[in-house]
Amino acid sequence: MLAYRHLFHAGNFADVFKHALLARLLLLLARKDKPFCYLDTHAGTGLYDLSHPWAKKLAEHREGIARLWGRKDIPEAFAPYMEAVQAENPDGKLHFYPGSPRVTRRFLRPGDRMVLNELNKKDFAELKEQFGRDRQVGVHYGDGYQALKAHLPPKERRGLVLVDSSFDRAKEFDRVADALGLAHERFATGVLAFWYPLMEAPAIRAFERRVAASGVRKILKLELSVLPETWSQSLRGCGLLVVNPPFGFEEEAAPMLEWMRVTLAQGGPGACELGWLVPE
Ligand SMILES: C[S@@+](CC[C@H](N)C(=O)[O-])C[C@H]1O[C@@H](n2cnc3c(N)ncnc32)[C@H](O)[C@@H]1O
């Protein structure tokens, strides 16, 4: 039985960060005519009811998507992401939050494909319910790291992989670093994105060292902190490593990160960082 349920955290600042950047990556992939495949190794349920008692318990969306909702001054780069959230809330009130599968579904063109993988049986069942009849989507039950072996490389030879672990087990940073090496070994030309929580500095530095030692190159690092580095009572920030970011992504992401820093900071200035963990 898996303890982590994303409904407790849906729509929080980390989701805003991840999904707003995910939307840009997908749009950049869709610039070329050739079809692509999206693989989500830790897909979650796809849609989250923010009025559910679990979502209300911590109400993390209040410091996340709710800070963007209804604003008229949001930078254009966030428009595709905001449209994905608005599509789930047609009456204009924020009731539902889309997870990565539903955000991504909006960006698939008729020839593109999406492969969703999830280890929690209930979340998997919900994904099946939502996407089971969708011919462009495959829904799989199992371990996300095994899914990398099962589904890479995709037959399209173009695509995006999102590894969005819940980090609820010891040594998960090691698993994610190894997954980066494995995904690259099987799909060296793919856009490969790995989300991680900002924890104590030594753990993050060890993670970076392990990733760098994999020999994989062209790894862009994006980080957003909404709370000070000394904060340990809840998630203080998060990051995304993107291997082979599409041309133009870095330039789009820089002002997005800065805007999120200002908009999502909690009781301080927040911080953000963008740079090459390993250059080309
Ligand atoms: C952070 S949530 C995913 C959120 C989703 N990607 C999104 O952005 O909307 C992490 C998910 O991974 C699932 N999970 C945990 N361990 C897993 C594993 N080893 N393989 C696949 N899924 C796993 C959890 O059940 C949870 O639904």
The ligand as an SDF file (V2000), in Angstrom:
LIG
                    3D

 27 29  0  0  0  0  0  0  0  0999 V2000
    3.7700   13.5250   -7.2750 C   0  0  0  0  0  0  0  0  0  0  0  0
    2.5810   12.3240   -7.6430 S   0  0  0  0  0  0  0  0  0  0  0  0
    2.3690   12.4300   -9.3610 C   0  0  0  0  0  0  0  0  0  0  0  0
    1.6970   13.6450   -9.8340 C   0  0  0  0  0  0  0  0  0  0  0  0
    1.4940   13.7210  -11.3080 C   0  0  0  0  0  0  0  0  0  0  0  0
    2.6840   13.3870  -12.0640 N   0  0  0  0  0  0  0  0  0  0  0  0
    1.0700   15.1140  -11.6670 C   0  0  0  0  0  0  0  0  0  0  0  0
    1.9300   15.9440  -11.9750 O   0  0  0  0  0  0  0  0  0  0  0  0
   -0.1120   15.3970  -11.6390 O   0  0  0  0  0  0  0  0  0  0  0  0
    3.5050   10.8410   -7.5350 C   0  0  0  0  0  0  0  0  0  0  0  0
    2.7210    9.5970   -7.8970 C   0  0  0  0  0  0  0  0  0  0  0  0
    3.6200    8.5010   -7.9610 O   0  0  0  0  0  0  0  0  0  0  0  0
    2.9810    7.3380   -7.4920 C   0  0  0  0  0  0  0  0  0  0  0  0
    4.0570    6.3930   -7.1600 N   0  0  0  0  0  0  0  0  0  0  0  0
    4.7590    6.2520   -6.0180 C   0  0  0  0  0  0  0  0  0  0  0  0
    5.7380    5.3490   -6.1830 N   0  0  0  0  0  0  0  0  0  0  0  0
    5.6750    4.9260   -7.4740 C   0  0  0  0  0  0  0  0  0  0  0  0
    6.4360    4.0270   -8.2570 C   0  0  0  0  0  0  0  0  0  0  0  0
    7.4910    3.3720   -7.7540 N   0  0  0  0  0  0  0  0  0  0  0  0
    6.0940    3.8620   -9.5400 N   0  0  0  0  0  0  0  0  0  0  0  0
    5.0390    4.5240  -10.0750 C   0  0  0  0  0  0  0  0  0  0  0  0
    4.2750    5.3890   -9.3900 N   0  0  0  0  0  0  0  0  0  0  0  0
    4.5940    5.5830   -8.0980 C   0  0  0  0  0  0  0  0  0  0  0  0
    2.1220    7.8170   -6.3520 C   0  0  0  0  0  0  0  0  0  0  0  0
    1.0530    6.9410   -6.1270 O   0  0  0  0  0  0  0  0  0  0  0  0
    1.6590    9.1920   -6.8880 C   0  0  0  0  0  0  0  0  0  0  0  0
    0.4320    9.0750   -7.5500 O   0  0  0  0  0  0  0  0  0  0  0  0
  1  2  1  0
  2  3  1  0
  2 10  1  0
  3  4  1  0
  4  5  1  0
  5  6  1  0
  5  7  1  0
  7  8  2  0
  7  9  1  0
 10 11  1  0
 11 12  1  0
 11 26  1  0
 12 13  1  0
 13 14  1  0
 13 24  1  0
 14 15  1  0
 14 23  1  0
 15 16  2  0
 16 17  1  0
 17 18  1  0
 17 23  2  0
 18 19  1  0
 18 20  2  0
 20 21  1  0
 21 22  2  0
 22 23  1  0
 24 25  1  0
 24 26  1  0
 26 27  1  0
M  CHG  2   2   1   9  -1
M  END
$$$$
